[in-house]
Amino acid sequence: MNILSIITTAVLSIMTVYCLYLVHREKKKITCMSGMMIAMVVAMMAGLLSGYLIGLYSGDMFLSSGASMIIGFFIGFLAGQPIGLMAILDGALAGLMSGLMGAMLGVMLQFENPFIMLAILLGLYIIIMGLVILFVLVETNKKFSLDTQAISPFAIVSAGVVTVSLFLFMYGSDYVKLPGDDAYAQNSASITQEEIDVSNEQTPKIQMKVTEQGYSPNVITVKKGVPVELIVDNPLENSCLSTFTMPEFNINNVNLKVGTTNLSFTPNKTGEYTFSCGMGMFKGTVIVK
């Protein structure tokens, strides 16, 4: 876990707990409608960010989805409990959905600029949760006031343009590399070099291994018209890699059980064809000569 992830975890914990504390402390002054909005926003942002973190580091869709949905649900429940049943329902459902979306995003982006997205989510979390805290203080304390109409639309548009420009710069620049990107890139790159050529064999058999970084080998050279037997060894459970698809050869969303799965196909035309996991995140190539 790098420094950005540690900072994110700390900010997520502190701001979420403080928002829950404010809601419980000021529960008698918060109206039902305001309480519903607060519960929804707190649960949604906490579920999204926690789900992304869990998905990013676990790489397991089932584990990250389940854990983040539970976290989002209970945060929403706690945020709505002082207000009433409507606020509980609003917060709990928002937490469930955002936790699931965050987990999916974390798993899908774990090898593609994951920490740039984490920085974006952290920035949005701080801004939105800061507004929630400000809203609670204004709603419950006459000493605080906020006139949103005094904020210039030009300032808002300018801030948006600057934010988008910064994102594009971070995405395209070689000078901005957030911690951990290189490690993920190395893991992703290391698997692309593993090739096997069975085009000269009469009865080709290919031993393929499923790893957390993808399929190995993931570049396979075969001969046109020669049946190929693919023996896949899968040690992983409840992973998107456990679903294997090679649509050009009528292998569609095959469930790779834990252990060994035997597949076969006959390449009838030359060219390069793609195989992948069920979500299309981990891919390989079949070269037919």
ChimeraX commands (.cxc) that place a marker at each C-alpha (Angstrom):
marker #1 position 0.00,0.00,0.00 radius 0.5
marker #1 position 1.53,3.31,-1.08 radius 0.5
marker #1 position 1.33,6.74,0.54 radius 0.5
marker #1 position -1.66,7.89,-1.53 radius 0.5
marker #1 position -3.70,4.87,-0.46 radius 0.5
marker #1 position -2.77,5.42,3.19 radius 0.5
marker #1 position -3.79,9.10,2.97 radius 0.5
marker #1 position -7.05,8.12,1.26 radius 0.5
marker #1 position -7.87,5.55,3.94 radius 0.5
marker #1 position -7.16,8.07,6.71 radius 0.5
marker #1 position -9.21,10.86,5.09 radius 0.5
marker #1 position -12.06,8.45,4.35 radius 0.5
marker #1 position -12.18,7.23,7.94 radius 0.5
marker #1 position -11.87,10.65,9.60 radius 0.5
marker #1 position -14.35,12.55,7.44 radius 0.5
marker #1 position -16.95,9.77,7.41 radius 0.5
marker #1 position -16.80,9.32,11.18 radius 0.5
marker #1 position -17.00,13.09,11.71 radius 0.5
marker #1 position -20.05,13.39,9.46 radius 0.5
marker #1 position -21.77,10.56,11.34 radius 0.5
marker #1 position -20.90,12.28,14.62 radius 0.5
marker #1 position -22.38,15.59,13.44 radius 0.5
marker #1 position -25.61,13.92,12.33 radius 0.5
marker #1 position -26.03,12.12,15.66 radius 0.5
marker #1 position -25.16,15.25,17.62 radius 0.5
marker #1 position -27.55,17.53,15.73 radius 0.5
marker #1 position -30.31,15.00,15.05 radius 0.5
marker #1 position -33.02,17.09,16.73 radius 0.5
marker #1 position -32.29,20.08,14.49 radius 0.5
marker #1 position -32.10,18.24,11.16 radius 0.5
marker #1 position -35.32,17.91,9.17 radius 0.5
marker #1 position -36.35,14.63,7.56 radius 0.5
marker #1 position -35.62,15.82,4.02 radius 0.5
marker #1 position -32.22,17.20,4.98 radius 0.5
marker #1 position -31.42,14.01,6.88 radius 0.5
marker #1 position -32.30,11.86,3.86 radius 0.5
marker #1 position -30.00,13.91,1.65 radius 0.5
marker #1 position -27.14,13.77,4.17 radius 0.5
marker #1 position -27.48,10.00,4.64 radius 0.5
marker #1 position -27.54,9.40,0.89 radius 0.5
marker #1 position -24.47,11.54,0.14 radius 0.5
marker #1 position -22.37,10.21,3.05 radius 0.5
marker #1 position -23.16,6.57,2.21 radius 0.5
marker #1 position -22.65,7.07,-1.52 radius 0.5
marker #1 position -19.25,8.74,-1.25 radius 0.5
marker #1 position -17.95,6.42,1.48 radius 0.5
marker #1 position -19.17,3.32,-0.37 radius 0.5
marker #1 position -17.68,4.46,-3.69 radius 0.5
marker #1 position -14.24,5.28,-2.30 radius 0.5
marker #1 position -13.98,2.26,0.02 radius 0.5
marker #1 position -15.20,-0.03,-2.78 radius 0.5
marker #1 position -12.57,1.34,-5.15 radius 0.5
marker #1 position -9.79,0.79,-2.62 radius 0.5
marker #1 position -10.87,-2.78,-1.85 radius 0.5
marker #1 position -11.29,-3.64,-5.53 radius 0.5
marker #1 position -7.94,-2.10,-6.40 radius 0.5
marker #1 position -5.96,-4.11,-3.87 radius 0.5
marker #1 position -7.90,-7.38,-3.77 radius 0.5
marker #1 position -8.45,-7.81,-7.51 radius 0.5
marker #1 position -11.32,-10.12,-6.57 radius 0.5
marker #1 position -14.71,-9.00,-7.86 radius 0.5
marker #1 position -16.73,-11.12,-5.42 radius 0.5
marker #1 position -14.75,-10.14,-2.31 radius 0.5
marker #1 position -14.57,-6.44,-3.12 radius 0.5
marker #1 position -18.23,-6.21,-4.16 radius 0.5
marker #1 position -19.49,-7.97,-1.05 radius 0.5
marker #1 position -17.26,-6.09,1.38 radius 0.5
marker #1 position -17.93,-2.64,-0.09 radius 0.5
marker #1 position -21.69,-3.22,-0.30 radius 0.5
marker #1 position -21.72,-4.17,3.39 radius 0.5
marker #1 position -19.61,-1.12,4.31 radius 0.5
marker #1 position -21.82,1.22,2.28 radius 0.5
marker #1 position -25.00,-0.28,3.72 radius 0.5
marker #1 position -23.96,0.14,7.35 radius 0.5
marker #1 position -22.61,3.66,6.84 radius 0.5
marker #1 position -25.91,4.63,5.22 radius 0.5
marker #1 position -27.83,2.96,8.04 radius 0.5
marker #1 position -25.81,4.81,10.69 radius 0.5
marker #1 position -26.20,8.13,8.86 radius 0.5
marker #1 position -29.97,7.74,8.59 radius 0.5
marker #1 position -30.72,6.14,11.96 radius 0.5
marker #1 position -30.96,9.39,14.00 radius 0.5
marker #1 position -33.38,10.90,11.46 radius 0.5
marker #1 position -35.87,8.13,10.74 radius 0.5
marker #1 position -36.81,5.17,8.58 radius 0.5
marker #1 position -36.89,7.12,5.31 radius 0.5
marker #1 position -33.35,8.37,5.87 radius 0.5
marker #1 position -32.20,4.83,6.74 radius 0.5
marker #1 position -33.65,3.46,3.49 radius 0.5
marker #1 position -32.17,6.30,1.46 radius 0.5
marker #1 position -28.71,5.95,2.97 radius 0.5
marker #1 position -28.59,2.14,2.99 radius 0.5
marker #1 position -29.62,1.78,-0.65 radius 0.5
marker #1 position -27.21,4.51,-1.76 radius 0.5
marker #1 position -24.41,2.75,0.12 radius 0.5
marker #1 position -25.21,-0.61,-1.48 radius 0.5
marker #1 position -25.17,0.74,-5.02 radius 0.5
marker #1 position -22.12,2.97,-4.66 radius 0.5
marker #1 position -20.12,0.22,-2.94 radius 0.5
marker #1 position -20.81,-2.12,-5.84 radius 0.5
marker #1 position -19.86,0.52,-8.42 radius 0.5
marker #1 position -16.66,1.40,-6.57 radius 0.5
marker #1 position -15.59,-2.25,-6.35 radius 0.5
marker #1 position -16.18,-2.82,-10.06 radius 0.5
marker #1 position -14.22,0.31,-10.93 radius 0.5
marker #1 position -11.31,-0.70,-8.69 radius 0.5
marker #1 position -11.03,-4.20,-10.16 radius 0.5
marker #1 position -11.32,-2.97,-13.75 radius 0.5
marker #1 position -8.72,-0.20,-13.41 radius 0.5
marker #1 position -6.16,-2.01,-11.25 radius 0.5
marker #1 position -3.68,-2.19,-14.17 radius 0.5
marker #1 position -4.61,1.04,-15.97 radius 0.5
marker #1 position -3.76,4.33,-14.21 radius 0.5
marker #1 position -5.32,3.16,-10.92 radius 0.5
marker #1 position -3.80,5.84,-8.72 radius 0.5
marker #1 position -4.72,8.72,-10.98 radius 0.5
marker #1 position -8.35,7.63,-10.59 radius 0.5
marker #1 position -7.80,7.23,-6.83 radius 0.5
marker #1 position -6.52,10.81,-6.63 radius 0.5
marker #1 position -9.59,12.04,-8.54 radius 0.5
marker #1 position -11.99,10.13,-6.30 radius 0.5
marker #1 position -10.20,11.38,-3.19 radius 0.5
marker #1 position -10.45,14.99,-4.37 radius 0.5
marker #1 position -14.15,14.64,-5.13 radius 0.5
marker #1 position -14.71,12.93,-1.79 radius 0.5
marker #1 position -13.06,15.76,0.14 radius 0.5
marker #1 position -15.05,18.43,-1.73 radius 0.5
marker #1 position -18.44,16.72,-1.41 radius 0.5
marker #1 position -18.00,15.62,2.20 radius 0.5
marker #1 position -16.77,19.11,3.04 radius 0.5
marker #1 position -20.00,20.47,1.60 radius 0.5
marker #1 position -21.98,17.97,3.69 radius 0.5
marker #1 position -20.25,19.12,6.87 radius 0.5
marker #1 position -20.86,22.75,5.91 radius 0.5
marker #1 position -24.51,21.97,5.17 radius 0.5
marker #1 position -25.02,20.37,8.59 radius 0.5
marker #1 position -23.41,23.34,10.34 radius 0.5
marker #1 position -25.50,25.88,8.40 radius 0.5
marker #1 position -28.68,23.84,8.90 radius 0.5
marker #1 position -28.26,23.50,12.67 radius 0.5
marker #1 position -26.43,26.65,13.75 radius 0.5
marker #1 position -27.65,30.20,13.21 radius 0.5
marker #1 position -24.09,31.49,13.52 radius 0.5
marker #1 position -23.23,29.92,10.16 radius 0.5
marker #1 position -24.66,31.02,6.84 radius 0.5
marker #1 position -23.86,30.42,3.21 radius 0.5
marker #1 position -25.19,32.30,0.19 radius 0.5
marker #1 position -24.54,30.06,-2.83 radius 0.5
marker #1 position -25.92,32.73,-5.16 radius 0.5
marker #1 position -22.92,34.88,-4.31 radius 0.5
marker #1 position -20.62,32.34,-5.99 radius 0.5
marker #1 position -19.88,33.42,-9.55 radius 0.5
marker #1 position -20.83,30.93,-12.29 radius 0.5
marker #1 position -17.64,32.01,-14.05 radius 0.5
marker #1 position -15.59,30.84,-11.06 radius 0.5
marker #1 position -17.31,27.44,-11.13 radius 0.5
marker #1 position -16.74,27.01,-14.88 radius 0.5
marker #1 position -13.11,28.10,-14.49 radius 0.5
marker #1 position -12.56,25.56,-11.72 radius 0.5
marker #1 position -14.06,22.86,-13.94 radius 0.5
marker #1 position -11.81,23.76,-16.86 radius 0.5
marker #1 position -8.72,23.74,-14.62 radius 0.5
marker #1 position -9.70,20.35,-13.16 radius 0.5
marker #1 position -10.25,18.76,-16.57 radius 0.5
marker #1 position -6.97,20.22,-17.85 radius 0.5
marker #1 position -5.12,18.84,-14.83 radius 0.5
marker #1 position -6.65,15.40,-15.39 radius 0.5
marker #1 position -5.63,15.37,-19.06 radius 0.5
marker #1 position -2.12,16.48,-18.12 radius 0.5
marker #1 position -1.79,13.71,-15.53 radius 0.5
marker #1 position -3.12,11.15,-17.99 radius 0.5
marker #1 position -0.86,12.09,-20.88 radius 0.5
marker #1 position 2.33,13.31,-19.21 radius 0.5
marker #1 position 5.37,11.13,-18.52 radius 0.5
marker #1 position 6.40,13.54,-15.77 radius 0.5
marker #1 position 3.45,12.81,-13.53 radius 0.5
marker #1 position 3.67,9.26,-12.20 radius 0.5
marker #1 position 1.80,8.57,-9.03 radius 0.5
marker #1 position 3.20,5.93,-6.62 radius 0.5
marker #1 position 2.53,2.41,-7.69 radius 0.5
marker #1 position 1.88,2.97,-11.40 radius 0.5
marker #1 position 5.26,1.52,-12.37 radius 0.5
marker #1 position 4.69,-1.62,-10.32 radius 0.5
marker #1 position 1.36,-2.25,-11.95 radius 0.5
marker #1 position 2.80,-1.55,-15.39 radius 0.5
marker #1 position 5.62,-4.03,-14.78 radius 0.5
marker #1 position 3.18,-6.71,-13.68 radius 0.5
marker #1 position 1.06,-6.10,-16.75 radius 0.5
marker #1 position 4.04,-5.99,-19.09 radius 0.5
marker #1 position 5.70,-9.11,-17.72 radius 0.5
marker #1 position 2.82,-11.32,-18.77 radius 0.5
marker #1 position 2.76,-10.03,-22.38 radius 0.5
marker #1 position 6.10,-11.64,-23.18 radius 0.5
marker #1 position 5.06,-15.25,-22.60 radius 0.5
marker #1 position 4.56,-16.99,-25.94 radius 0.5
marker #1 position 4.21,-20.55,-27.21 radius 0.5
marker #1 position 4.41,-21.86,-30.79 radius 0.5
marker #1 position 2.79,-25.22,-31.56 radius 0.5
marker #1 position 2.28,-24.63,-35.28 radius 0.5
marker #1 position 4.69,-27.44,-36.17 radius 0.5
marker #1 position 3.07,-30.07,-33.95 radius 0.5
marker #1 position 0.69,-32.70,-35.31 radius 0.5
marker #1 position -1.45,-32.93,-32.15 radius 0.5
marker #1 position -0.78,-29.68,-30.28 radius 0.5
marker #1 position -1.50,-29.51,-26.56 radius 0.5
marker #1 position -1.10,-26.21,-24.73 radius 0.5
marker #1 position -0.72,-25.95,-20.96 radius 0.5
marker #1 position -2.10,-22.59,-19.82 radius 0.5
marker #1 position -1.86,-21.21,-16.29 radius 0.5
marker #1 position -4.24,-18.66,-14.76 radius 0.5
marker #1 position -2.44,-16.14,-12.54 radius 0.5
marker #1 position -3.50,-12.93,-10.81 radius 0.5
marker #1 position -1.85,-10.99,-13.66 radius 0.5
marker #1 position -3.61,-12.86,-16.47 radius 0.5
marker #1 position -3.15,-15.95,-18.62 radius 0.5
marker #1 position 0.22,-17.58,-19.19 radius 0.5
marker #1 position 1.13,-18.02,-21.98 radius 0.5
marker #1 position -0.99,-15.36,-23.58 radius 0.5
marker #1 position 0.42,-15.39,-27.12 radius 0.5
marker #1 position -0.29,-18.71,-28.84 radius 0.5
marker #1 position 0.79,-19.61,-32.38 radius 0.5
marker #1 position -1.09,-22.49,-34.06 radius 0.5
marker #1 position -1.56,-23.94,-37.54 radius 0.5
marker #1 position -4.70,-23.53,-39.64 radius 0.5
marker #1 position -6.91,-26.61,-39.74 radius 0.5
marker #1 position -5.12,-28.48,-36.93 radius 0.5
marker #1 position -7.24,-29.18,-33.80 radius 0.5
marker #1 position -5.74,-27.68,-30.64 radius 0.5
marker #1 position -6.24,-28.94,-27.10 radius 0.5
marker #1 position -6.04,-26.23,-24.43 radius 0.5
marker #1 position -5.47,-27.42,-20.86 radius 0.5
marker #1 position -6.15,-24.56,-18.43 radius 0.5
marker #1 position -4.95,-24.77,-14.83 radius 0.5
marker #1 position -6.90,-22.32,-12.64 radius 0.5
marker #1 position -5.92,-21.95,-8.94 radius 0.5
marker #1 position -8.13,-18.88,-8.44 radius 0.5
marker #1 position -11.66,-18.84,-7.09 radius 0.5
marker #1 position -14.32,-16.16,-7.68 radius 0.5
marker #1 position -12.17,-14.16,-10.08 radius 0.5
marker #1 position -13.09,-12.62,-13.43 radius 0.5
marker #1 position -10.19,-14.68,-14.83 radius 0.5
marker #1 position -12.24,-17.79,-14.09 radius 0.5
marker #1 position -14.48,-16.92,-17.04 radius 0.5
marker #1 position -12.71,-17.63,-20.34 radius 0.5
marker #1 position -13.89,-16.54,-23.77 radius 0.5
marker #1 position -12.53,-17.02,-27.29 radius 0.5
marker #1 position -15.51,-16.01,-29.46 radius 0.5
marker #1 position -13.91,-16.63,-32.88 radius 0.5
marker #1 position -13.58,-20.33,-31.98 radius 0.5
marker #1 position -16.99,-20.73,-30.28 radius 0.5
marker #1 position -15.61,-20.68,-26.74 radius 0.5
marker #1 position -17.95,-18.27,-24.97 radius 0.5
marker #1 position -17.83,-17.46,-21.24 radius 0.5
marker #1 position -16.59,-20.89,-20.17 radius 0.5
marker #1 position -16.41,-21.22,-16.38 radius 0.5
marker #1 position -12.90,-22.35,-15.43 radius 0.5
marker #1 position -13.35,-24.42,-12.31 radius 0.5
marker #1 position -10.62,-24.51,-9.67 radius 0.5
marker #1 position -8.23,-27.12,-11.01 radius 0.5
marker #1 position -7.92,-28.20,-14.64 radius 0.5
marker #1 position -10.32,-27.49,-17.50 radius 0.5
marker #1 position -9.85,-29.03,-20.97 radius 0.5
marker #1 position -10.90,-26.98,-23.99 radius 0.5
marker #1 position -10.45,-27.62,-27.70 radius 0.5
marker #1 position -10.81,-25.62,-30.89 radius 0.5
marker #1 position -9.92,-25.87,-34.57 radius 0.5
marker #1 position -8.65,-22.67,-36.24 radius 0.5
marker #1 position -10.12,-22.59,-39.76 radius 0.5
marker #1 position -8.71,-19.29,-40.98 radius 0.5
marker #1 position -5.43,-17.45,-40.63 radius 0.5
marker #1 position -5.06,-14.23,-38.68 radius 0.5
marker #1 position -4.81,-12.96,-35.12 radius 0.5
marker #1 position -7.66,-13.55,-32.67 radius 0.5
marker #1 position -8.22,-12.44,-29.10 radius 0.5
marker #1 position -9.11,-14.45,-26.02 radius 0.5
marker #1 position -9.91,-12.82,-22.69 radius 0.5
marker #1 position -11.51,-13.08,-19.28 radius 0.5
marker #1 position -15.24,-12.57,-18.98 radius 0.5
marker #1 position -14.90,-8.81,-18.41 radius 0.5
marker #1 position -12.31,-8.27,-21.14 radius 0.5
marker #1 position -9.68,-6.90,-18.74 radius 0.5
marker #1 position -7.08,-9.67,-19.23 radius 0.5
marker #1 position -6.43,-10.59,-22.84 radius 0.5
marker #1 position -4.27,-12.78,-25.03 radius 0.5
marker #1 position -3.74,-13.51,-28.72 radius 0.5
marker #1 position -4.04,-16.61,-30.90 radius 0.5
marker #1 position -1.95,-16.37,-34.08 radius 0.5
marker #1 position -3.10,-18.75,-36.81 radius 0.5
marker #1 position -0.61,-19.47,-39.60 radius 0.5
marker link #1:1,2 radius 0.2
marker link #1:2,3 radius 0.2
marker link #1:3,4 radius 0.2
marker link #1:4,5 radius 0.2
marker link #1:5,6 radius 0.2
marker link #1:6,7 radius 0.2
marker link #1:7,8 radius 0.2
marker link #1:8,9 radius 0.2
marker link #1:9,10 radius 0.2
marker link #1:10,11 radius 0.2
marker link #1:11,12 radius 0.2
marker link #1:12,13 radius 0.2
marker link #1:13,14 radius 0.2
marker link #1:14,15 radius 0.2
marker link #1:15,16 radius 0.2
marker link #1:16,17 radius 0.2
marker link #1:17,18 radius 0.2
marker link #1:18,19 radius 0.2
marker link #1:19,20 radius 0.2
marker link #1:20,21 radius 0.2
marker link #1:21,22 radius 0.2
marker link #1:22,23 radius 0.2
marker link #1:23,24 radius 0.2
marker link #1:24,25 radius 0.2
marker link #1:25,26 radius 0.2
marker link #1:26,27 radius 0.2
marker link #1:27,28 radius 0.2
marker link #1:28,29 radius 0.2
marker link #1:29,30 radius 0.2
marker link #1:30,31 radius 0.2
marker link #1:31,32 radius 0.2
marker link #1:32,33 radius 0.2
marker link #1:33,34 radius 0.2
marker link #1:34,35 radius 0.2
marker link #1:35,36 radius 0.2
marker link #1:36,37 radius 0.2
marker link #1:37,38 radius 0.2
marker link #1:38,39 radius 0.2
marker link #1:39,40 radius 0.2
marker link #1:40,41 radius 0.2
marker link #1:41,42 radius 0.2
marker link #1:42,43 radius 0.2
marker link #1:43,44 radius 0.2
marker link #1:44,45 radius 0.2
marker link #1:45,46 radius 0.2
marker link #1:46,47 radius 0.2
marker link #1:47,48 radius 0.2
marker link #1:48,49 radius 0.2
marker link #1:49,50 radius 0.2
marker link #1:50,51 radius 0.2
marker link #1:51,52 radius 0.2
marker link #1:52,53 radius 0.2
marker link #1:53,54 radius 0.2
marker link #1:54,55 radius 0.2
marker link #1:55,56 radius 0.2
marker link #1:56,57 radius 0.2
marker link #1:57,58 radius 0.2
marker link #1:58,59 radius 0.2
marker link #1:59,60 radius 0.2
marker link #1:60,61 radius 0.2
marker link #1:61,62 radius 0.2
marker link #1:62,63 radius 0.2
marker link #1:63,64 radius 0.2
marker link #1:64,65 radius 0.2
marker link #1:65,66 radius 0.2
marker link #1:66,67 radius 0.2
marker link #1:67,68 radius 0.2
marker link #1:68,69 radius 0.2
marker link #1:69,70 radius 0.2
marker link #1:70,71 radius 0.2
marker link #1:71,72 radius 0.2
marker link #1:72,73 radius 0.2
marker link #1:73,74 radius 0.2
marker link #1:74,75 radius 0.2
marker link #1:75,76 radius 0.2
marker link #1:76,77 radius 0.2
marker link #1:77,78 radius 0.2
marker link #1:78,79 radius 0.2
marker link #1:79,80 radius 0.2
marker link #1:80,81 radius 0.2
marker link #1:81,82 radius 0.2
marker link #1:82,83 radius 0.2
marker link #1:83,84 radius 0.2
marker link #1:84,85 radius 0.2
marker link #1:85,86 radius 0.2
marker link #1:86,87 radius 0.2
marker link #1:87,88 radius 0.2
marker link #1:88,89 radius 0.2
marker link #1:89,90 radius 0.2
marker link #1:90,91 radius 0.2
marker link #1:91,92 radius 0.2
marker link #1:92,93 radius 0.2
marker link #1:93,94 radius 0.2
marker link #1:94,95 radius 0.2
marker link #1:95,96 radius 0.2
marker link #1:96,97 radius 0.2
marker link #1:97,98 radius 0.2
marker link #1:98,99 radius 0.2
marker link #1:99,100 radius 0.2
marker link #1:100,101 radius 0.2
marker link #1:101,102 radius 0.2
marker link #1:102,103 radius 0.2
marker link #1:103,104 radius 0.2
marker link #1:104,105 radius 0.2
marker link #1:105,106 radius 0.2
marker link #1:106,107 radius 0.2
marker link #1:107,108 radius 0.2
marker link #1:108,109 radius 0.2
marker link #1:109,110 radius 0.2
marker link #1:110,111 radius 0.2
marker link #1:111,112 radius 0.2
marker link #1:112,113 radius 0.2
marker link #1:113,114 radius 0.2
marker link #1:114,115 radius 0.2
marker link #1:115,116 radius 0.2
marker link #1:116,117 radius 0.2
marker link #1:117,118 radius 0.2
marker link #1:118,119 radius 0.2
marker link #1:119,120 radius 0.2
marker link #1:120,121 radius 0.2
marker link #1:121,122 radius 0.2
marker link #1:122,123 radius 0.2
marker link #1:123,124 radius 0.2
marker link #1:124,125 radius 0.2
marker link #1:125,126 radius 0.2
marker link #1:126,127 radius 0.2
marker link #1:127,128 radius 0.2
marker link #1:128,129 radius 0.2
marker link #1:129,130 radius 0.2
marker link #1:130,131 radius 0.2
marker link #1:131,132 radius 0.2
marker link #1:132,133 radius 0.2
marker link #1:133,134 radius 0.2
marker link #1:134,135 radius 0.2
marker link #1:135,136 radius 0.2
marker link #1:136,137 radius 0.2
marker link #1:137,138 radius 0.2
marker link #1:138,139 radius 0.2
marker link #1:139,140 radius 0.2
marker link #1:140,141 radius 0.2
marker link #1:141,142 radius 0.2
marker link #1:142,143 radius 0.2
marker link #1:143,144 radius 0.2
marker link #1:144,145 radius 0.2
marker link #1:145,146 radius 0.2
marker link #1:146,147 radius 0.2
marker link #1:147,148 radius 0.2
marker link #1:148,149 radius 0.2
marker link #1:149,150 radius 0.2
marker link #1:150,151 radius 0.2
marker link #1:151,152 radius 0.2
marker link #1:152,153 radius 0.2
marker link #1:153,154 radius 0.2
marker link #1:154,155 radius 0.2
marker link #1:155,156 radius 0.2
marker link #1:156,157 radius 0.2
marker link #1:157,158 radius 0.2
marker link #1:158,159 radius 0.2
marker link #1:159,160 radius 0.2
marker link #1:160,161 radius 0.2
marker link #1:161,162 radius 0.2
marker link #1:162,163 radius 0.2
marker link #1:163,164 radius 0.2
marker link #1:164,165 radius 0.2
marker link #1:165,166 radius 0.2
marker link #1:166,167 radius 0.2
marker link #1:167,168 radius 0.2
marker link #1:168,169 radius 0.2
marker link #1:169,170 radius 0.2
marker link #1:170,171 radius 0.2
marker link #1:171,172 radius 0.2
marker link #1:172,173 radius 0.2
marker link #1:173,174 radius 0.2
marker link #1:174,175 radius 0.2
marker link #1:175,176 radius 0.2
marker link #1:176,177 radius 0.2
marker link #1:177,178 radius 0.2
marker link #1:178,179 radius 0.2
marker link #1:179,180 radius 0.2
marker link #1:180,181 radius 0.2
marker link #1:181,182 radius 0.2
marker link #1:182,183 radius 0.2
marker link #1:183,184 radius 0.2
marker link #1:184,185 radius 0.2
marker link #1:185,186 radius 0.2
marker link #1:186,187 radius 0.2
marker link #1:187,188 radius 0.2
marker link #1:188,189 radius 0.2
marker link #1:189,190 radius 0.2
marker link #1:190,191 radius 0.2
marker link #1:191,192 radius 0.2
marker link #1:192,193 radius 0.2
marker link #1:193,194 radius 0.2
marker link #1:194,195 radius 0.2
marker link #1:195,196 radius 0.2
marker link #1:196,197 radius 0.2
marker link #1:197,198 radius 0.2
marker link #1:198,199 radius 0.2
marker link #1:199,200 radius 0.2
marker link #1:200,201 radius 0.2
marker link #1:201,202 radius 0.2
marker link #1:202,203 radius 0.2
marker link #1:203,204 radius 0.2
marker link #1:204,205 radius 0.2
marker link #1:205,206 radius 0.2
marker link #1:206,207 radius 0.2
marker link #1:207,208 radius 0.2
marker link #1:208,209 radius 0.2
marker link #1:209,210 radius 0.2
marker link #1:210,211 radius 0.2
marker link #1:211,212 radius 0.2
marker link #1:212,213 radius 0.2
marker link #1:213,214 radius 0.2
marker link #1:214,215 radius 0.2
marker link #1:215,216 radius 0.2
marker link #1:216,217 radius 0.2
marker link #1:217,218 radius 0.2
marker link #1:218,219 radius 0.2
marker link #1:219,220 radius 0.2
marker link #1:220,221 radius 0.2
marker link #1:221,222 radius 0.2
marker link #1:222,223 radius 0.2
marker link #1:223,224 radius 0.2
marker link #1:224,225 radius 0.2
marker link #1:225,226 radius 0.2
marker link #1:226,227 radius 0.2
marker link #1:227,228 radius 0.2
marker link #1:228,229 radius 0.2
marker link #1:229,230 radius 0.2
marker link #1:230,231 radius 0.2
marker link #1:231,232 radius 0.2
marker link #1:232,233 radius 0.2
marker link #1:233,234 radius 0.2
marker link #1:234,235 radius 0.2
marker link #1:235,236 radius 0.2
marker link #1:236,237 radius 0.2
marker link #1:237,238 radius 0.2
marker link #1:238,239 radius 0.2
marker link #1:239,240 radius 0.2
marker link #1:240,241 radius 0.2
marker link #1:241,242 radius 0.2
marker link #1:242,243 radius 0.2
marker link #1:243,244 radius 0.2
marker link #1:244,245 radius 0.2
marker link #1:245,246 radius 0.2
marker link #1:246,247 radius 0.2
marker link #1:247,248 radius 0.2
marker link #1:248,249 radius 0.2
marker link #1:249,250 radius 0.2
marker link #1:250,251 radius 0.2
marker link #1:251,252 radius 0.2
marker link #1:252,253 radius 0.2
marker link #1:253,254 radius 0.2
marker link #1:254,255 radius 0.2
marker link #1:255,256 radius 0.2
marker link #1:256,257 radius 0.2
marker link #1:257,258 radius 0.2
marker link #1:258,259 radius 0.2
marker link #1:259,260 radius 0.2
marker link #1:260,261 radius 0.2
marker link #1:261,262 radius 0.2
marker link #1:262,263 radius 0.2
marker link #1:263,264 radius 0.2
marker link #1:264,265 radius 0.2
marker link #1:265,266 radius 0.2
marker link #1:266,267 radius 0.2
marker link #1:267,268 radius 0.2
marker link #1:268,269 radius 0.2
marker link #1:269,270 radius 0.2
marker link #1:270,271 radius 0.2
marker link #1:271,272 radius 0.2
marker link #1:272,273 radius 0.2
marker link #1:273,274 radius 0.2
marker link #1:274,275 radius 0.2
marker link #1:275,276 radius 0.2
marker link #1:276,277 radius 0.2
marker link #1:277,278 radius 0.2
marker link #1:278,279 radius 0.2
marker link #1:279,280 radius 0.2
marker link #1:280,281 radius 0.2
marker link #1:281,282 radius 0.2
marker link #1:282,283 radius 0.2
marker link #1:283,284 radius 0.2
marker link #1:284,285 radius 0.2
marker link #1:285,286 radius 0.2
marker link #1:286,287 radius 0.2
marker link #1:287,288 radius 0.2
marker link #1:288,289 radius 0.2
view
